[in-house]
Amino acid sequence: MSDILYTYKNGVYLNITNKCPCRCTFCIRSMGEGLGSADSLWLKGDPSYEEIIESIDRFDFTGYSEIIFCGYGEPMCAFDNLLAVSKYIRLNHPGIKIRVNTNGLGDLINKKPTAKTLCENIDSVSISLNAPTAEKYMEVTRPSFGLESFDAMINFAMECKKYLKEVKLSVVDTISKEDIEASQKLADKLGITLRIRNYGE
């Protein structure tokens, strides 16, 4: 049975799709079936709104302060469910903060601007920068949208910055020290905090 809601370390996560336009070289889903409390994060198909809500209603949030949209896919590929579920969480669990971990390609995925609507329904967003230049981004992230992806991701991050206080960019420590330093300089230029993630995290 696939898991929609799972816990990992100190977090609660929602796995609402396996769809993703990227094939990142470091992708954690190549490392195994599941993660944390999840036996398997591979879904037979995108869960319905009702199935996601059922998973939330069954969970005891005691001791948890945040729920994160992040699983074996890109949550912006299930944008309508992401928004609807976020609204449900805010209404029924007002003490729980909502974060989305995303590749930042939501505008390309949904063929429309997404940052403002997303940010109106969540508390924070973490966007995968992955590399300091478009060329290196293509090598690491391998997005199906091609070269426009890097600029689209940067534009999405800057749009989110207009509406949210908590916006972060991230890179994984599998890239070179020089690329991490260059990514930090880019993040500083954009005025957005950079998080360096450990591989497998």
Backbone bond lengths (Angstrom), bond angles and torsions (degrees), N, CA, C in turn:
res aa  C-N    CA-C-N  psi(-1)  N-CA   C-N-CA  omega(-1)  CA-C   N-CA-C  phi
1 M - - - 1.467 - - 1.531 109.77 -
2 S 1.299 117.02 135.05 1.460 121.31 -179.88 1.517 110.63 -82.49
3 D 1.319 115.26 149.18 1.453 120.61 -179.59 1.526 110.75 -99.77
4 I 1.333 115.95 132.62 1.466 121.59 173.20 1.521 108.90 -92.93
5 L 1.313 117.09 -50.71 1.464 121.73 176.45 1.526 108.41 -105.29
6 Y 1.325 116.44 133.69 1.461 120.66 178.24 1.520 109.82 -147.59
7 T 1.311 116.14 162.38 1.466 120.75 176.29 1.523 109.19 -113.28
8 Y 1.315 114.92 145.88 1.464 121.59 177.91 1.510 107.65 -145.19
9 K 1.345 115.43 123.65 1.464 120.91 -173.20 1.531 108.35 53.05
10 N 1.325 118.78 -117.92 1.468 119.95 -177.26 1.520 113.13 -105.16
11 G 1.346 117.02 15.91 1.458 119.85 -174.58 1.517 114.05 -115.57
12 V 1.327 115.05 158.57 1.465 123.08 172.94 1.527 107.02 -111.03
13 Y 1.326 116.72 130.08 1.457 121.55 -172.93 1.529 111.39 -124.90
14 L 1.340 115.00 149.52 1.459 121.34 174.70 1.525 109.67 -115.95
15 N 1.309 115.67 122.19 1.455 124.77 -179.10 1.532 106.85 -103.69
16 I 1.350 117.60 91.77 1.469 119.88 -169.93 1.527 114.07 -104.66
17 T 1.318 117.95 -2.00 1.467 121.68 176.37 1.523 109.47 -165.94
18 N 1.329 115.68 153.50 1.469 120.93 171.55 1.520 111.36 -104.97
19 K 1.331 116.62 -1.13 1.463 120.48 -179.12 1.530 110.45 -72.74
20 C 1.321 116.31 141.89 1.463 120.75 177.02 1.524 109.11 -161.04
21 P 1.340 118.13 135.55 1.460 120.57 179.80 1.530 113.49 -83.73
22 C 1.329 116.96 2.11 1.472 120.82 -177.21 1.529 111.28 -115.56
23 R 1.321 114.33 159.23 1.468 121.41 174.45 1.529 107.65 -131.40
24 C 1.320 115.94 66.34 1.465 121.02 -174.06 1.526 111.09 -60.96
25 T 1.322 115.14 139.30 1.463 120.46 -177.48 1.525 112.08 -63.92
26 F 1.329 117.21 -24.16 1.466 121.36 -177.22 1.524 112.75 -102.32
27 C 1.327 118.23 7.62 1.468 121.83 -169.50 1.522 112.76 -52.73
28 I 1.323 115.20 128.52 1.458 121.60 -174.89 1.520 112.00 -68.46
29 R 1.331 117.61 -21.79 1.462 117.74 -176.83 1.513 112.87 -74.02
30 S 1.334 116.98 -7.40 1.462 120.20 173.59 1.527 111.55 -84.18
31 M 1.338 115.55 -3.38 1.466 120.09 -174.89 1.524 113.48 -95.33
32 G 1.335 118.28 -11.71 1.454 118.87 -179.70 1.510 112.93 166.77
33 E 1.326 115.30 176.34 1.465 122.10 -178.27 1.519 112.61 -71.79
34 G 1.330 115.38 -41.54 1.460 119.33 -173.69 1.507 112.85 -133.18
35 L 1.337 114.37 -174.49 1.458 121.55 -177.86 1.515 107.79 -157.51
36 G 1.318 116.98 139.82 1.459 119.69 179.26 1.515 111.01 59.10
37 S 1.330 116.54 -128.27 1.467 120.77 -178.19 1.523 113.02 -79.50
38 A 1.328 117.70 -7.07 1.468 121.41 -176.21 1.520 111.62 -85.14
39 D 1.326 116.12 124.53 1.461 120.29 174.34 1.525 110.31 -70.30
40 S 1.337 115.91 -38.82 1.449 120.77 177.69 1.522 109.92 -148.91
41 L 1.328 115.97 132.96 1.456 121.44 176.03 1.533 111.14 -104.43
42 W 1.326 116.09 6.70 1.459 120.06 176.98 1.520 108.94 -84.43
43 L 1.309 116.86 117.92 1.451 123.55 -176.69 1.528 110.61 -94.89
44 K 1.342 117.11 146.37 1.463 120.62 174.96 1.532 110.33 -71.12
45 G 1.317 115.58 -27.00 1.458 123.15 177.83 1.510 107.29 -171.57
46 D 1.319 116.82 167.04 1.463 119.03 178.92 1.527 109.80 -58.87
47 P 1.333 118.25 128.56 1.465 119.98 177.39 1.530 110.65 -66.14
48 S 1.305 116.11 150.16 1.462 120.91 177.32 1.525 109.60 -74.72
49 Y 1.313 115.44 164.80 1.472 121.03 174.36 1.524 109.74 -53.53
50 E 1.323 117.15 -44.87 1.470 121.45 -177.61 1.524 111.49 -63.20
51 E 1.312 117.50 -38.60 1.471 120.65 179.53 1.528 111.03 -68.02
52 I 1.317 116.61 -39.02 1.471 119.79 178.06 1.528 110.25 -65.47
53 I 1.325 116.90 -44.52 1.464 121.56 179.73 1.526 110.49 -62.58
54 E 1.319 116.97 -39.85 1.468 120.45 178.14 1.524 110.89 -59.90
55 S 1.340 116.79 -41.04 1.469 121.03 178.32 1.528 111.07 -64.21
56 I 1.322 116.35 -39.17 1.471 121.08 178.43 1.518 110.84 -67.18
57 D 1.330 116.47 -44.19 1.463 120.90 -177.53 1.526 112.19 -65.28
58 R 1.325 117.05 -28.27 1.470 120.45 179.89 1.522 112.73 -78.66
59 F 1.331 117.14 -15.75 1.461 120.86 -171.27 1.529 111.74 -90.79
60 D 1.312 115.49 139.81 1.468 122.00 175.58 1.530 108.28 -93.66
61 F 1.321 116.47 110.94 1.465 121.31 -176.06 1.529 113.71 -84.89
62 T 1.312 117.56 7.55 1.462 120.65 178.96 1.530 110.55 -55.57
63 G 1.312 116.85 125.51 1.462 121.66 179.21 1.518 114.28 89.12
64 Y 1.335 117.22 -4.22 1.455 120.82 179.04 1.528 110.01 -111.72
65 S 1.320 116.32 142.51 1.471 120.30 -177.63 1.523 113.31 -118.98
66 E 1.348 116.92 -3.86 1.460 120.21 -175.32 1.518 110.61 -148.03
67 I 1.334 116.08 146.11 1.456 121.90 171.98 1.526 107.40 -124.36
68 I 1.336 115.60 136.59 1.461 120.95 -171.40 1.522 110.06 -120.68
69 F 1.325 116.77 126.85 1.458 120.99 172.18 1.518 107.57 -78.58
70 C 1.325 116.01 104.88 1.462 121.19 -178.10 1.520 107.97 -171.40
71 G 1.325 116.53 120.19 1.456 120.11 178.20 1.513 109.73 -148.15
72 Y 1.341 116.64 -138.03 1.460 120.53 178.94 1.531 111.09 -94.46
73 G 1.319 116.20 38.39 1.451 121.35 178.30 1.514 109.83 -167.61
74 E 1.314 116.69 178.67 1.454 123.17 179.61 1.528 109.23 -93.92
75 P 1.343 118.28 113.07 1.472 120.24 -175.22 1.523 114.80 -58.26
76 M 1.350 117.66 -25.59 1.464 119.61 178.49 1.526 112.11 -71.04
77 C 1.348 117.94 -9.02 1.463 121.69 172.86 1.526 110.97 -76.49
78 A 1.321 116.71 -12.05 1.470 122.17 175.67 1.531 107.61 -124.32
79 F 1.330 114.83 52.01 1.467 122.35 -169.17 1.528 112.82 -58.41
80 D 1.322 117.88 -44.89 1.463 120.31 -178.14 1.519 111.62 -62.39
81 N 1.327 116.64 -43.94 1.465 120.14 177.72 1.523 111.05 -66.53
82 L 1.322 116.30 -39.23 1.468 120.35 178.18 1.530 110.32 -56.71
83 L 1.317 116.87 -47.59 1.466 120.83 -179.21 1.526 111.38 -66.07
84 A 1.334 116.56 -46.58 1.458 120.70 -177.28 1.527 111.64 -63.82
85 V 1.319 116.25 -41.71 1.467 120.41 179.94 1.530 110.38 -68.60
86 S 1.326 117.25 -38.93 1.465 120.55 177.42 1.529 110.89 -60.09
87 K 1.317 116.50 -41.59 1.464 120.72 178.23 1.526 110.64 -63.46
88 Y 1.327 115.89 -39.25 1.472 120.45 178.37 1.529 110.78 -64.63
89 I 1.320 116.69 -43.51 1.468 120.49 -179.97 1.526 110.52 -62.68
90 R 1.315 117.19 -44.47 1.470 120.86 179.38 1.529 111.46 -61.00
91 L 1.306 116.61 -37.14 1.458 121.04 -178.40 1.527 112.11 -75.36
92 N 1.325 116.51 -40.67 1.457 120.73 -172.58 1.523 114.68 -100.98
93 H 1.323 117.29 -18.24 1.477 121.61 178.26 1.528 108.44 -135.78
94 P 1.325 117.66 65.99 1.474 120.90 -173.30 1.524 114.34 -62.92
95 G 1.324 118.05 -17.22 1.464 120.80 179.22 1.517 113.61 -86.25
96 I 1.329 117.36 -5.59 1.461 122.29 -177.91 1.529 110.14 -97.10
97 K 1.318 116.28 124.10 1.464 121.44 175.68 1.531 109.44 -77.96
98 I 1.320 116.14 151.62 1.464 121.74 -177.83 1.529 109.78 -118.45
99 R 1.340 115.47 126.12 1.467 120.48 176.65 1.517 109.56 -123.43
100 V 1.328 115.93 146.87 1.460 121.64 173.40 1.519 108.58 -118.19
101 N 1.327 116.34 125.98 1.461 122.17 171.02 1.525 106.81 -97.16
102 T 1.318 117.18 120.63 1.462 120.66 -171.11 1.518 112.39 -141.01
103 N 1.330 115.95 157.59 1.468 120.06 174.01 1.525 111.38 -82.44
104 G 1.334 116.88 -4.05 1.456 120.33 175.90 1.521 115.19 78.82
105 L 1.322 116.47 12.15 1.465 120.12 -177.74 1.533 111.83 -103.83
106 G 1.324 116.63 23.13 1.460 121.50 -176.85 1.513 114.39 -57.62
107 D 1.339 117.53 -35.08 1.464 120.35 179.85 1.530 111.18 -66.72
108 L 1.329 116.25 -39.55 1.462 120.38 179.03 1.527 110.66 -72.32
109 I 1.316 116.58 -38.99 1.465 121.28 179.58 1.530 111.11 -63.06
110 N 1.332 115.47 -45.28 1.464 120.65 -173.92 1.520 114.24 -97.66
111 K 1.335 115.75 -2.23 1.477 122.25 177.70 1.534 112.08 56.84
112 K 1.332 115.27 39.20 1.469 121.13 177.38 1.523 108.14 -167.79
113 P 1.343 118.12 161.58 1.470 120.08 175.37 1.531 110.09 -64.96
114 T 1.317 116.72 135.35 1.470 120.34 -175.80 1.524 114.24 -124.11
115 A 1.327 118.29 -17.71 1.468 120.89 -170.40 1.534 112.87 -60.81
116 K 1.308 117.96 -48.29 1.464 121.14 -175.64 1.520 111.25 -61.70
117 T 1.323 116.83 -48.77 1.465 120.87 -179.74 1.525 110.99 -63.39
118 L 1.322 116.52 -42.09 1.460 120.20 178.06 1.519 110.59 -60.05
119 C 1.322 116.18 -50.86 1.462 121.04 -173.68 1.524 112.98 -66.51
120 E 1.318 117.17 -23.54 1.462 120.82 176.61 1.522 111.96 -69.74
121 N 1.342 116.33 -15.17 1.462 119.98 -173.59 1.524 114.38 -119.62
122 I 1.337 117.24 4.14 1.466 120.38 179.69 1.534 109.20 -134.86
123 D 1.342 115.00 177.25 1.473 120.30 -177.98 1.519 113.31 -109.59
124 S 1.329 116.95 -27.76 1.468 119.54 -179.50 1.522 110.01 -155.88
125 V 1.337 114.37 159.01 1.459 119.56 179.67 1.522 109.47 -140.36
126 S 1.327 115.46 139.91 1.457 122.14 175.10 1.521 107.52 -119.05
127 I 1.331 116.37 123.14 1.461 122.50 -172.19 1.529 109.72 -115.10
128 S 1.320 115.98 130.51 1.469 120.60 -177.95 1.525 111.07 -76.88
129 L 1.322 115.66 103.48 1.462 121.31 175.04 1.526 109.45 -74.02
130 N 1.317 115.55 -48.71 1.470 123.98 173.02 1.520 116.30 71.63
131 A 1.331 119.05 -32.95 1.464 121.89 -177.72 1.526 109.37 -161.84
132 P 1.343 117.26 157.42 1.464 119.73 -174.45 1.524 116.14 -85.45
133 T 1.335 117.60 -11.24 1.469 120.30 -179.23 1.526 109.31 -135.89
134 A 1.335 115.35 161.25 1.465 120.36 -179.74 1.524 111.18 -61.63
135 E 1.316 117.37 -39.35 1.459 120.92 -177.47 1.531 111.12 -66.06
136 K 1.329 116.44 -45.55 1.465 119.54 179.94 1.532 110.93 -71.88
137 Y 1.327 116.03 -31.33 1.463 120.72 175.76 1.531 109.94 -60.94
138 M 1.315 117.29 -42.14 1.460 121.43 178.45 1.527 111.13 -61.57
139 E 1.328 116.79 -39.01 1.462 121.26 -178.93 1.519 111.47 -67.93
140 V 1.331 116.94 -40.03 1.464 121.66 -174.94 1.521 112.18 -84.49
141 T 1.337 116.38 -43.32 1.461 121.51 -171.14 1.524 113.29 -93.22
142 R 1.311 117.83 -32.15 1.466 124.77 177.88 1.531 112.52 50.96
143 P 1.345 117.24 57.08 1.461 121.05 -177.61 1.533 112.41 -75.69
144 S 1.317 116.33 146.81 1.458 120.82 -179.35 1.523 112.19 -70.98
145 F 1.339 117.46 -17.87 1.467 120.96 -178.06 1.527 113.57 -82.78
146 G 1.331 117.76 -9.66 1.454 120.08 177.27 1.521 114.10 83.20
147 L 1.337 115.05 -156.85 1.464 121.56 -170.62 1.527 114.54 -62.53
148 E 1.320 118.23 -25.56 1.465 119.70 179.56 1.529 112.53 -67.71
149 S 1.308 117.19 -12.58 1.465 121.51 -174.21 1.529 112.85 -62.48
150 F 1.314 117.09 -43.34 1.466 120.12 -176.42 1.526 110.81 -61.31
151 D 1.321 117.01 -49.66 1.469 120.19 179.19 1.519 111.51 -63.74
152 A 1.330 117.03 -36.86 1.461 120.62 178.60 1.517 110.67 -63.51
153 M 1.331 116.80 -40.20 1.462 121.65 178.83 1.528 111.07 -65.84
154 I 1.336 117.08 -43.82 1.463 121.43 178.51 1.533 110.31 -63.45
155 N 1.325 116.74 -44.10 1.468 120.54 178.93 1.522 111.26 -62.13
156 F 1.322 116.63 -40.11 1.465 121.49 177.79 1.528 110.14 -61.45
157 A 1.329 116.34 -44.17 1.468 120.73 179.48 1.525 111.27 -61.32
158 M 1.318 116.43 -43.18 1.465 120.10 179.81 1.521 111.86 -67.89
159 E 1.318 117.44 -34.66 1.459 120.69 175.57 1.524 110.61 -66.48
160 C 1.314 116.98 -43.12 1.469 120.42 178.20 1.526 111.02 -60.59
161 K 1.323 115.70 -36.61 1.464 120.95 179.97 1.530 111.78 -61.00
162 K 1.325 116.73 -27.53 1.471 120.58 178.74 1.527 111.87 -68.44
163 Y 1.335 116.21 -28.26 1.456 120.11 -170.19 1.529 114.88 -113.38
164 L 1.329 117.29 -17.54 1.464 120.60 -177.18 1.521 111.25 -125.40
165 K 1.326 116.10 145.11 1.464 120.76 174.40 1.527 110.70 -78.55
166 E 1.326 116.15 -32.93 1.463 120.26 -174.92 1.525 110.93 -105.13
167 V 1.323 115.39 92.37 1.463 122.78 175.63 1.526 107.55 -126.26
168 K 1.334 116.05 129.28 1.461 120.03 178.14 1.516 110.21 -130.02
169 L 1.318 115.05 148.37 1.455 122.72 168.48 1.526 107.04 -103.71
170 S 1.328 116.95 153.98 1.460 118.52 179.49 1.528 111.34 -138.52
171 V 1.313 114.27 151.06 1.463 122.19 169.32 1.526 106.87 -131.87
172 V 1.320 115.80 157.60 1.461 121.08 177.60 1.524 108.72 -101.82
173 D 1.326 116.61 143.21 1.464 120.31 -172.60 1.527 114.05 -72.83
174 T 1.329 117.37 13.85 1.470 120.49 173.32 1.523 111.87 -80.99
175 I 1.340 117.35 -17.03 1.468 119.51 176.57 1.527 109.14 -80.53
176 S 1.313 117.62 166.33 1.467 121.39 -174.31 1.529 111.69 -68.52
177 K 1.318 115.13 160.67 1.461 121.30 176.90 1.526 110.25 -59.38
178 E 1.331 115.59 -38.66 1.462 120.32 -179.71 1.531 110.92 -65.29
179 D 1.336 116.75 -39.92 1.461 120.15 179.22 1.530 111.54 -70.99
180 I 1.315 116.50 -32.52 1.468 119.75 175.06 1.526 109.86 -65.25
181 E 1.332 115.90 -43.39 1.470 120.07 178.79 1.527 110.73 -63.97
182 A 1.332 117.01 -41.11 1.465 120.98 178.62 1.527 110.69 -66.98
183 S 1.316 116.76 -35.88 1.466 121.19 177.20 1.522 110.54 -65.74
184 Q 1.341 115.71 -38.25 1.464 119.93 177.68 1.528 110.64 -63.76
185 K 1.319 116.21 -41.19 1.470 120.16 178.70 1.522 110.87 -63.79
186 L 1.335 116.49 -40.61 1.463 120.47 178.07 1.522 110.62 -64.50
187 A 1.317 116.43 -45.12 1.469 120.37 179.26 1.525 111.01 -61.86
188 D 1.313 116.38 -41.33 1.469 120.67 177.64 1.526 110.67 -61.86
189 K 1.326 115.87 -41.86 1.472 120.87 179.00 1.529 110.84 -62.35
190 L 1.331 116.20 -36.57 1.465 121.18 -179.78 1.530 112.23 -80.68
191 G 1.338 115.85 -14.22 1.457 120.41 -178.11 1.514 113.08 75.05
192 I 1.345 116.65 31.35 1.461 122.21 -178.74 1.527 108.98 -124.04
193 T 1.311 116.85 137.76 1.463 122.41 179.63 1.526 110.62 -64.90
194 L 1.332 116.37 138.29 1.472 121.52 176.19 1.521 109.35 -106.63
195 R 1.327 115.24 131.14 1.463 121.85 174.94 1.519 108.72 -109.76
196 I 1.326 117.10 129.89 1.460 121.77 177.26 1.526 107.45 -98.52
197 R 1.324 116.59 112.47 1.447 122.48 -176.25 1.512 111.02 -90.87
198 N 1.328 116.87 141.90 1.450 121.54 173.43 1.534 108.99 -77.00
199 Y 1.326 116.15 142.25 1.470 120.24 179.51 1.518 110.25 -58.13
200 G 1.342 116.23 132.24 1.460 120.69 -179.59 1.510 113.20 89.87
201 E 1.337 116.86 -1.54 1.460 120.82 -178.75 1.516 111.32 -86.17
